[in-house]
């Protein structure tokens, strides 16, 4: 076996020293009996090896002999279970994602990081360790979690790089990416402290998890312990699988409020074909009764549930498969897993760890491993640094549920037994997209009845962008037919006599098949539904692609697809500047927390500024994590560009290029001639520029919007922004504490920049230094430098492009300055010597000549 790597893999994932030692000892014993585990004879795999060690409680009761080729001391059932678990550990190690040497890891290995952790411990304190490295301070954001202790992530990575004699000096975010790639856990400490404070404010008198008094015991833990005992009792009973499975599922879905499983799925299972219904309950019972390793049981159970979905239980979508498999096994084995709701876990992953958990559409064991690693890391943190004495992973789950509940009502008693549909619906959202589509041809011919009757949806005279959207619609995606209009009277809330946009949800369904022509898809429409009206957030393209990445979108999805009622008061209170009451008439806002971004990405030509701008814009609009593969994987570059263009087409991303003659009248608003109605002469009328257009679009939408300003340094910033330079400051945005509006000079309209409009500029330092930028601009923007990265280049026909580029740039920096270097992007597409010659002759030499 790969002994050193296997041991380091377990240590990086936070397993205890006892667990690591036990697994290593068991693996050596297995290899002694079977030979090298990495070179098994033909026909043998780890799975067949594991099957040969199978020994059940029934075998134990029948006193059957040891099936293994080695002696087992002590209880045969328990020992063989340990050996099977060890083979599962090793299989997960082999399945774990490997990162190419020198990629995001900067050439480091897991063992390098563990050695740096040991050196930090040997220094006596984190402070002493940091002080031993020049130019480093205590981390403000990212900390490495390892066995219940926190370590300074940047200092650990920099220390490890020093020991392998690397000159790389990655920043804090790059160090986090490297540690994530190597299998460690890095936590956003300010985000965790905020959740910790929320948890403590809601759980009055909390001291540790094991105290059987106070709010935590009363509200969160007592009823869970009762449910654990009940499910274990059912699992241990002689009742046959089918009956036991139904009892367990009912206990975990409808017997208490706050239970993890969906009563809607229970209802769907009860209505399913009897054979499918029996199979479902048998799967539940087998998971609860399994004598296998709990993680292997979850994997097998999830696969069985996915097969049931294919065979006809449509409600077993991704989130519900995860919830059933993990929650059932976790209830019986709370030391290994816990109750599970995908929306809470995804929120935890993004908020605390900057990760998109369960990123695959189907269940994968690697997704499960990542989730449980984070749960173990938090368990160790609670037990170690915080001293909270957690009993099992249910205490971690309890913390996450309480801290991430967006509305806490301070219940004193344990939840009542009545199921709460709205709360249940809130936890079963898929990743998206959810599709909202029109049913008219040519704006006049309503095709709704035909679509429903034929089980289809199609678009009339699609544009290229429409075709791209239709081709992205996948079987299993949820879809709704909508109609939008405006209403002033008869509203279910007081809108101060003003009109409001309305969207009628006329039908919902699930995509069954895509014809692949960019025009037509097959839909399983749900029957017996009446149209329901939704107010405010009513973006109106023919095809609207919605992702549950913000509170507004989540509420719309729950309304349209899960029957939740719209909370009008929430919209009027929180989102007045997004289509509710006018700002001057609205009650004081309780704004959704936002972080408006003003960013300038700068560097020499060819360093990937355009690519990073696209990635940043898509990240903001889609609410993606920084390390999302779409933003960072070069293989998905075309997919990223497609997402960027799609968001541009929807109006969420605007683009403008500044130049020497660009003016306030182009950017904000200016007077433009308009012909008079009699055709003789003209008048001047105020026309909005790109900033006003984007601001007004964002102000009437809950989606994030991004304005990209290319070559931002080539215009006179003071003249272009004028008095509005103040309005782009984050705290001056509409919806923020100090939000403000100004009166525009030409139209006399009141104007402000909403908090959901981000501004990203690009700047070519070969044209102008940052030092020459307007001071007002420098004060209001964050600056990120992109420099040439030779490590991204590969040798071509005997030419080491990395060395070539580094040599050119060293010379340029020595003779001229670092801001005029040549970017790696010029060479990144080179495949042959002829490609290199072409780039040198027609691009690089011209750039170098221009510097002389």
Secondary structure, 3 states (H helix, E strand, C coil): CCHHHHHHHHHHCCCCHHHHHHHHHHHHHHHHHHCCCCCCCCCCCHHHHHHHCCCCHHHHHCCCCCCCCCCCCCCHHHHHHHHHHHHHHHHHHHHCCCCCCCCCCCCCCHHHHHHHHHHHHHCCCHHHHHHCCCCCCCCCCEEEEECCEEEEHHHHHHHHHHHCCCCCCCCHHHHHHHHHHCCCEEEEHHHHHHHHHHHHHHCCCCCCCCCCCHHHHHHHHHHHHHHHHHHHHHHHCCCCHHHHHHHHHHHCCCCCCCCCCCHHHHHHHHHCCHHHHHHHHHHHHHHHHCCCCHHHHHHHHHHHHHHHHHHCCCCCCHHHHHHHHHHHHHHHCCCCCCCCCHHHHHHHHHHHHCCCCCCCCCCCHHHHHHHHHHHHHHHHHHHCCCCCCCCCHHHHHHHHHHHHCCCCCCCCCCCCCCCCHHHHHCCCCCCCCEEEECCEECCCEECHHHHHHHCEEECCCCCHHHHHHHHHCCCCCEEEEEEEEEECCCCCCCCCCCCEEEEEEEEEEEEEEECCCCCEEEEEECCCCCCEEEECCCCCCCEEEECCCCHHHHHHHHHHHHCCCCCHHHHHHHCHHHCCCCCCCCCCCCCCCCCCCEEEEEECCCCCHHHHHHHHHHHHHHCCCCCCHHHHCHHHHHHHHHHHHHHHHCCCEEEEECCCCCCHHHHCEEEEEEECCCCCCEEEEEEECHHHHHHHHHHCCCCCEEEEEECHHHCCHHHHHHHHHHHHCHHHCECCCCCCCEECCCCCCEECCECCEEEEEEEECCCCCHHHCCHHHHHHCEEEECCCCHHHCCCECCECHHHHHHHHHHHHHHHCCHHHCCCHHHCCCCCCHHHHHHHHHHHHHHHHHHHC
